[in-house]
Amino acid sequence: MEPTASPAKKKTRKEPAKATGEELPPFVLEVTPTVVVAGAIASRDFMPVHHDRNYAIEQGAPNIFMNILTTNGYVSRYITDWAGPEAMVRSIAIRLGAPAVPGHPLSFSGQVISERASAGERVVEVSVRVANDLGDHATGTVAFSLP
């Protein structure tokens, strides 16, 4: 199963956030072995815990699990799908928690915490939460700019 499509914008968000606290639409990622392994390969992370189930279990994990670079990629996608194609991610500061393992979908949610003008651009900061039934997988903030 492929990741579910998030509501990607075809145009960049031009209007300011409705208000600090504006909620981003939710996004659910079906975590499959293919999603985990493909993310590890794409980020050149060949640790066996990301592709060898038996090895991961021997190390105390419930299954193979997503690496942080893949998590960062999906967090970035979540933000840019909402903000539009001209959004430029400036920083991602997240803390990992529960593992992202096959069979446990990840639910993404976010909330605008600030928006300001800076050097001719709008800089928006969003708090993000990525969770599954094991707990919070990633929590933190993303800052991005809009033209």
C-alpha positions as CSV (number, residue, x, y, z in Angstrom):
1,M,0.0,0.0,0.0
2,E,1.3,3.4,-0.9
3,P,1.1,6.5,1.3
4,T,-2.3,8.2,1.2
5,A,-2.3,11.4,-0.8
6,S,-2.3,14.5,1.3
7,P,-4.2,17.5,0.0
8,A,-1.2,19.1,-1.9
9,K,-1.8,22.7,-3.0
10,K,-1.2,23.5,-6.7
11,K,-0.7,27.1,-5.8
12,T,1.4,28.6,-3.0
13,R,-0.4,29.9,0.0
14,K,-0.7,33.7,-0.5
15,E,-3.0,34.6,2.3
16,P,-1.7,34.9,5.8
17,A,-2.7,32.2,8.4
18,K,-6.2,32.8,9.6
19,A,-4.8,33.2,13.1
20,T,-2.1,31.8,15.3
21,G,-3.5,28.5,16.2
22,E,-4.8,27.7,12.7
23,E,-4.9,23.9,12.3
24,L,-3.4,22.2,9.3
25,P,-5.5,19.4,7.7
26,P,-4.6,15.9,9.0
27,F,-2.5,13.5,6.9
28,V,-2.3,9.7,7.4
29,L,0.7,7.8,6.1
30,E,0.3,4.0,5.9
31,V,3.6,2.7,7.1
32,T,4.5,-0.4,5.1
33,P,7.8,-2.4,4.8
34,T,8.3,-0.8,1.4
35,V,7.9,2.8,2.9
36,V,10.4,2.0,5.6
37,V,13.0,0.3,3.4
38,A,12.6,2.8,0.5
39,G,13.2,5.7,2.9
40,A,16.3,4.1,4.3
41,I,17.7,3.3,0.9
42,A,16.9,6.8,-0.4
43,S,18.8,8.3,2.5
44,R,21.7,5.8,2.2
45,D,21.0,4.4,5.7
46,F,21.9,0.8,5.4
47,M,21.6,-0.1,9.1
48,P,19.9,-3.6,9.2
49,V,17.2,-2.3,11.7
50,H,15.6,-0.5,8.7
51,H,15.4,-3.5,6.4
52,D,16.0,-6.8,8.3
53,R,13.1,-7.7,10.5
54,N,14.9,-10.5,12.4
55,Y,17.8,-8.2,13.1
56,A,15.6,-5.4,14.3
57,I,13.7,-7.8,16.7
58,E,17.1,-9.1,18.0
59,Q,18.0,-5.5,18.8
60,G,14.7,-5.1,20.8
61,A,12.6,-3.3,18.2
62,P,9.1,-4.6,17.4
63,N,9.9,-4.7,13.7
64,I,11.9,-2.8,11.1
65,F,11.5,1.0,11.7
66,M,11.6,4.2,9.9
67,N,14.8,6.3,10.1
68,I,14.9,9.9,11.1
69,L,15.7,11.2,7.6
70,T,12.6,9.6,6.3
71,T,10.5,11.1,9.1
72,N,12.0,14.5,8.3
73,G,11.1,14.0,4.6
74,Y,7.5,13.2,5.4
75,V,7.3,16.1,7.9
76,S,8.6,18.4,5.1
77,R,6.1,17.0,2.7
78,Y,3.2,17.5,5.2
79,I,4.2,21.2,5.5
80,T,4.7,21.9,1.8
81,D,1.6,20.0,0.8
82,W,-0.3,22.5,2.9
83,A,1.7,25.7,2.1
84,G,2.2,25.1,-1.6
85,P,5.0,24.5,-4.1
86,E,6.9,27.8,-3.4
87,A,7.2,27.1,0.3
88,M,10.8,26.8,1.4
89,V,11.5,24.8,4.5
90,R,14.0,26.7,6.6
91,S,14.3,24.4,9.7
92,I,12.9,21.2,11.1
93,A,13.4,20.6,14.8
94,I,11.8,17.4,15.9
95,R,12.2,14.9,18.7
96,L,11.7,11.2,18.0
97,G,9.6,9.0,20.3
98,A,7.7,5.9,19.5
99,P,9.0,3.9,16.5
100,A,7.3,4.1,13.1
101,V,6.8,0.4,12.2
102,P,4.9,-1.3,9.4
103,G,1.2,-1.8,10.2
104,H,1.0,1.3,12.5
105,P,-0.2,4.3,10.4
106,L,1.3,7.7,11.2
107,S,-1.1,10.5,11.8
108,F,0.2,14.0,11.1
109,S,-1.2,17.2,12.6
110,G,0.0,20.7,12.9
111,Q,-0.8,24.2,14.1
112,V,0.4,27.6,13.1
113,I,2.3,29.1,16.1
114,S,3.7,32.3,14.4
115,E,3.9,34.2,11.2
116,R,6.1,37.3,10.6
117,A,7.7,39.3,7.8
118,S,11.4,38.9,7.3
119,A,13.6,40.1,4.4
120,G,10.7,40.4,2.0
121,E,9.3,36.9,2.8
122,R,6.7,35.6,5.2
123,V,8.2,33.2,7.7
124,V,5.7,30.8,9.3
125,E,6.4,28.5,12.2
126,V,4.2,25.4,12.7
127,S,4.1,22.9,15.6
128,V,3.9,19.4,14.3
129,R,2.9,16.1,15.9
130,V,3.3,12.7,14.2
131,A,1.7,9.8,16.1
132,N,0.7,6.2,15.9
133,D,-1.0,3.8,18.3
134,L,2.4,3.3,20.0
135,G,2.5,7.0,20.9
136,D,4.1,10.2,19.6
137,H,6.6,9.3,16.8
138,A,7.8,12.9,16.3
139,T,7.0,16.2,17.8
140,G,8.5,19.6,17.2
141,T,8.4,22.7,15.0
142,V,9.0,23.5,11.3
143,A,9.8,27.0,10.0
144,F,9.3,27.8,6.4
145,S,9.2,30.9,4.2
146,L,6.6,32.0,1.6
147,P,7.2,34.6,-1.1
